[in-house]
Every structure is written in C-alpha cells, then in structure tokens.
Amino acid sequence: MGAPHGLSATLAGGRRRRRAPRREAIVLLNDRLQPAAGAAISALDRGFLYGDGLFETVRTYRGRPFGLEQHLARLARSARTFRIPFERDAGYWRSRITRLLRANALVDVDAAVRLTVSRGAGPLGLLPPPGLYPTTLLVAAPLDRRLAMAQRRGVGVCFFPCRLVTATLPTHKTLHYLPAVLGKILAARARAFEALYLGADDTVLEGTTSNVFVVRRGTVVTPPLHGILPGVTRRFLEAVVRHARIPFREAPIRRRALLAADEVFLTASTIEVLPVVRVERHRVGAGVPGPITRRLQEAYAQLVAATLARGRTAHASPRSHPPPAGRAGAAQRKK
Ligand SMILES: Cc1ncc(COP(=O)(O)O)c(C=O)c1O
C-alpha cells in the first residue's frame, strides 16, 4: 500500500522528492505478523476471485486510531448484509493495530491502517459453502508527506459520472462480484438456482452468472447488450437460434413478460442452455422444459460437439454450424 486512499494520484501534481528507502512493510495476516512480500493468501481466496470481501481504512494519530468503533460498526453492518462472519470487538482490533504499528515503526507518526476481511478461501462458485474461515489482513502505511501541503493549498477535482460505472461495469467480467455473491445467497435461500437482476422499470437484465432468454409465441427474446455481460454462450445461442430459423429478437423483458413467457432459459459456459421452470412462486409454461428450449439444448450440444471435433474454436456464425443432425449431437455430448 503506497499512499492511502489514492493520495499519491491526488497529489501527483507536485514536484517529486527523493525518499528515504522504505523498510519492508510488515502486515498482520490472519493474526500473524509477517513481511508483506512473503505473506501468502490462498489462490482460492474469494476476496481475490470475486471481490468477496470488505475493508476499512482508519487514520492513526501517533499510534492511536481515530473513529475505530465507527469504522468497525460500518464494517460489521456490511458484513451482516453480505453474510460475512466478522469479529467486531474494538478492543481486539485496537490491540492488533498497536502490534502492527510497532512492527512497522509507525507508533510515533501519523499513519493509515487498512483492515481487509474476505469471506475466505473455498471451492469455485459464487455461492459460499458453509464453514469458510474469513481471511483478515491489516496493513499500515505512513501518510503521504504532501498531505499537509495539500491541506494548506487545496486540491483540484474532476467529475466522474456515475453512469460510466453503472453502464460499464456490468459489461466486463471484473472481480467485482460481491453483488452477485449476495444474489446467489438470496437465490439459495429461496431454493432457486439463479437470481435475475431486475433493472429500472422492472426490466430483467441477466442472472448473476448467466444470460436470460424467454420464448413467447414462438419467438426467442433476450435483453439487449446494455449494462449486461456479453455472454459467450449467449452469442453462440443466438447463432444457433438463427440457424434453426426460429424468430429471434433482442428487446427489453419486463418482469411481467417473464412471468407470462411460454418458456424461459439461461445460458452460460458451464450450464449451457438451462431451462427455467419456476420464477419465484410462478410456474413457467407447463412447469417443464418447453419444446423450443429442448430443441436449442440439442442444437447447442451439436454445435459444441461439432466444434470440438473440428478441433478449433467456432465463430458464432450460422455458416460455421453443422447441419442439424438429429439426436447424434446430444448422444455425443453424453460421452
Ligand atoms: C453476469 C453474467 N452474465 C452472463 C454470464 C454468462 O457468460 P458466458 O456465456 O460467457 O459464460 C456470466 C458468466 O459467468 C455472468 O457472470
């Protein structure tokens, strides 16, 4: 951690000063003091995999944290929301912060201490299995020396429209999957496989880890690529639908329309084409996978089998598709 809270960037306009060489930072990882460079966190830690964690940064004044209780209360509130177990006792953390500051010779200066808590390491998959042990990390850094000058002289700011985030972030598969983790937890509590993001105007956007399609009067409809992940499977599926000469449309899908759909299905690399037969308490169609969904499952399986047999990655174009081959594709897939 360099300057806390991106202070470096904020103050970067100033003349660069030659710094005394820094001693190696010591961190407190899972209650053990160790050099930052050698401190190991599991490659399966959910904080790294999904951004499945929380943090607070506390200012310390000559070794004394300010507002620690308030920071811990905020962290605890978020931890409750996202169901991450967290020890919020201020005495516990105060003693750890003191140990850390001592180890880094930061007791007699002003510093920033960052507490990071992740849900811990576990098997792949957004839904956290029971029994995970949270990872906790305390890191301390001296304050940027240029802060005092900035406080005297003031700083500049620029605008950053929120829509840049809301419109852009979901279109990338970033590590920012904490909302999706919560979606999966809520889905599991509702005994559902997936949670569908509902956007403004009650429009259905996509699942936490899937794209969504409905079939209405013979037409396959999926939400347009605004503010959702352009799924690889979604694209293959579109090509499959067109190749099968089934009418296809990209259009916003209202919650009401989803509930009234004849068929609903999800797509994603691991689940392929997955029929949805229940949306909350409502049955979809006849409550069993519909005929178009089944047909698309089979056609998708054929596409996969044919592509793998050719030994190259298919481009999602109808021309690169094999002609429909009855049940052969599905049979191959079961091997
Ligand atoms: C939010 C979201 N939408 C859609 C998908 C499906 O993407 P793909 O078909 O590329 O696996 C995923 C996959 O994890 C996802 O996370």
The ligand as an SDF file (V2000), in Angstrom:
LIG
                    3D

 16 16  0  0  0  0  0  0  0  0999 V2000
  -23.2230  -11.7020  -15.0820 C   0  0  0  0  0  0  0  0  0  0  0  0
  -23.0360  -12.8050  -16.0700 C   0  0  0  0  0  0  0  0  0  0  0  0
  -23.8160  -12.8450  -17.1630 N   0  0  0  0  0  0  0  0  0  0  0  0
  -23.6860  -13.8410  -18.0770 C   0  0  0  0  0  0  0  0  0  0  0  0
  -22.7570  -14.8630  -17.9310 C   0  0  0  0  0  0  0  0  0  0  0  0
  -22.6180  -15.9370  -18.9940 C   0  0  0  0  0  0  0  0  0  0  0  0
  -21.4190  -15.7040  -19.6890 O   0  0  0  0  0  0  0  0  0  0  0  0
  -20.7260  -16.8500  -20.5960 P   0  0  0  0  0  0  0  0  0  0  0  0
  -21.7530  -17.3570  -21.5250 O   0  0  0  0  0  0  0  0  0  0  0  0
  -19.6270  -16.1130  -21.2860 O   0  0  0  0  0  0  0  0  0  0  0  0
  -20.2380  -17.9240  -19.6790 O   0  0  0  0  0  0  0  0  0  0  0  0
  -21.9290  -14.8480  -16.8000 C   0  0  0  0  0  0  0  0  0  0  0  0
  -20.9510  -15.9080  -16.5960 C   0  0  0  0  0  0  0  0  0  0  0  0
  -20.4380  -16.0960  -15.5050 O   0  0  0  0  0  0  0  0  0  0  0  0
  -22.0490  -13.7930  -15.8600 C   0  0  0  0  0  0  0  0  0  0  0  0
  -21.2680  -13.7330  -14.7760 O   0  0  0  0  0  0  0  0  0  0  0  0
  1  2  1  0
  2  3  1  0
  2 15  2  0
  3  4  2  0
  4  5  1  0
  5  6  1  0
  5 12  2  0
  6  7  1  0
  7  8  1  0
  8  9  2  0
  8 10  1  0
  8 11  1  0
 12 13  1  0
 12 15  1  0
 13 14  2  0
 15 16  1  0
M  END
$$$$
